[in-house]
Amino acid sequence: MKGVARSVTGALAVVMLAAMVHPVAAVERQRGAVAAGNDIESVMLIPELGATIGLGRWEYGGSIEITAHRDGLAVIETVTIDDYLAGVREVPLSWPAETLKAQVVAARTYLAWTLERGRSSGGEQYDYDICATTACQVYAGTSVVGERDGARWLDAIAATGAEVLLWDGKPAQTLYSSSAGSRTRAVEDVFGGVAKPYLRPVESPEAGVTPYEAWAFTLDVEAFRRILGRAGYEIGADVFSIEVDRPGEGGGPATMIVTSDSGRIGVPVHDVRWLFNDIGPRLYPGLLPAPSPHGGRWPQTVLSYTFHIDHEPGRARPAPPHLPPEDVPAGGTVTFRGEGWGHGVGMSQWGAKALGDRGAGYEDILAHYYSGLRPHAGTALLPDTVRVGLVTGATDVTVQLNGDVEIRINGVPAGVAGAGEWSFLAQGDSVGVVVPIAHTALGERIAARPWPR
């Protein structure tokens, strides 16, 4: 997950867990800090004017709450809608102003759609409205505003007011991805389910603009076979054909069909992408992701769902008498050729840049990718604040207080701390708090009193 906090030292965690009876003295000896416990189920950090809270690579200006759960700690920020949008980190801020406006409206609408739909299972479990990763939309707190072109992003937020895209009076599901290649995809052809009239395939004029216009990589069939085998897709040593079966636009997701001496199996393209992006680099880290002609490596192995496969057959070597046929290295090669990066549904960000470069206004960019939808004022559709899930399931979290921050334990004010590094550890259903030595008095006060739940 992006923005995950760096860990406290393993030695500290061991000392802390082994010394719950006398945690203060134990941790003071370990690194000059004060440990506090006593039924702490949540710690709220509320920055005063001008202060921020550093977490991993980013800084945040809203209230940060750290809570204990059965699988570890959750870190949630409560922030105003405009401050949330200011922290969305989805496109380079040097891109055309109209492209930035289109991205703001798409991000604002996606937030409104998420809130109107209701919380995901993760949101229900950890008490947040939207996550901070690519699973929702990338959010980096106040760090975005501090970048060189941050003022241009704030201008785009201000220029679009509270505008959102509506379908049938409700926020549209404004999906977007990095690059669609030559054409976007229908939502049902990627995610399945019911078609949406505003998420239909359209041409994306990004040729010569996007670095993801075309991508390819080649594996030998044996590597291909081993990657599939990790998910239980067993293919024989002698592969006859590999093809991608696409039902056509509007027909639903595609399936990769592999025919071998073991028979014919179908692998949904969702599994193909997951297998080669997750398992592939772990099995073949020197090979995957493949080198990019632009330098370095591609960001993923299979960049999109828009690809075809070229299979070059080769004869499998005869199996020695003592070796099962399924262990015989397969012959031949498999080449994936595709376009775009991401799911390809809705707005293509690189396509929006191409249109912005041509002078298109943000309303026209949005109408192109969302089948004619144009912005409407959506003030009543959004609350004043939103809860953003920054981290979940962490064994420990470290934050940097930059300025004065109010500390609340289980909702009760405990004091104000200045700059310094605080650490939090998962201790069953409680939060262990490790306070910097500069705030010893506050740490001892937190440790000394019971906190009502």
Disulfide bonds with the S-S distance in Angstrom:
Cys131-Cys136 2.16
